[in-house]
Amino acid sequence: MCSQLEHPNRLDRVTMIGLDFGSTTSNAMVATANVGLSFTTGKMEFGVPKVVYRSEPVFTPFVDEKIDIARMDAHIDRWVNDSGVSHETIFAGGVIITGLAAKRVNAAALARLVGERIGEAVVATADDPSLESWLAFMGSCSALSRYHAEIPFINIDIGGGTTNPAFGINGCILNTGCYFIGARHFQFEPGTYRLVNMSSYGYTLLKHLGIKKDLDKDLAPEEIDAILNFYIAALEAIVTGSSDFFASPIAHHHQQIPFTFESYKTTPVLVFSGGVGELIYRESQGLRLPGTTHYGDLGIDLAKRIVQSPLLATDIDEIVPENQGRATVYGLTLHSTEISGSTIYLSANDILPCQDLPIVARLSIDADAAQIRHALSLIESTSSGLCIQVLSDENAVDTETESTGIPVCNSLKEVKSFGQHLRDVCIQVKPRQPIVVLVPHNYGQVLGNYASNWRQEPFDLIVIDEIPDRQAHFVNIGRLHNNIVPVSFYGVS
């Protein structure tokens, strides 16, 4: 979240990086932003970011149905050199491998490579579709959503391999989904409809449609129309929340994560992002698009058909989102990381960073010892430690705080009780790996001191304050930087 900050001339400026490897293209972005105390929320936040480097998109290289790691490594080299960043200067960032690229057998190897090349501050993940939907919304329309705070938004991110919808209000994302609908399930010789490759989803769709075409054969106009008709019907079902369409075997086959959202009195505004999204807005604005299958896929054809759909095109002339084709990498660079408050608790100064910690429990501050014991029972099965997310009381909004800085709804008694329960369980379990506790308000040091019996207990404990719940399965905690730390989530549910 970006906001107006106190004392802008006295703030620390940090560098963030994002790399997005997709079905069709890959690109990188580097941005800087001040970090300081927000006037509006009273929390540590990023100020207005400045994008200092955007790479030109490159076609994601594949060889023998795998990602071409050597060529991708060369692209990363060029991006790092051109941007002038070094891994020592990176405060936070993320790498995501999406769509059909995420389905390649060596996708995880690419994620590891980038993590090693860019540094420990970066979260690298492959095939994390809900996170991709979340990032695309944040990069595309989070500012629009906050400006039109009472109006729900649906962002439809359409790339080469997947369509990633997300539903949100006032910048808060409530629902995400993912479907194997995209431009690159069918690949052609540019300028023609001669089929040179297709995904397993493309093959299944042709079989369902009764189209018998081998590679190196041209698809006829009516066959292209049949493919696009299916895609448009699926997109219309997604934005209307119609689950009936996806009950059929062929439609269900294209559904990775169902997208559902509640009805509101106000009809959601529909916006698009991704490579196809960028083509949609160019077409709607009367700008000239490249010729037939210029990119070797159905992206241009699909964009034109979306503009022709009264249901899908209802808002494209009225509201145009930011970043469009770069929405995911923008969201990855600027919105994948939360910033701690300044009352964090560390049992040792050299305990950070901590990477790939599973979030094993999401507990209320009034959780009892049995709940905490159940969460910590999993620690012996982890190699790097575990994390507990303490949830914010929904009634805590706009409440007064006590002199400790703890919201009244989270009284000192509750925080003390949670800390003592945690200490008692740790004495029994004797954990050998770090325990991380993420709390929503600025009582990190208070909770840490009660849990450690004022630093008398020997176990490794980290309590990070002012961290919202991201509904995620894993978290990375970066190094301490001027009394704050970056916190990044992945495996979003």
Summary of the structure (lengths in Angstrom):
residues: 493
radius of gyration: 23.8
end to end distance: 20.3
largest distance: 75.4
contacts: 1767
relative contact order: 0.12
helix: 34%
strand: 27%
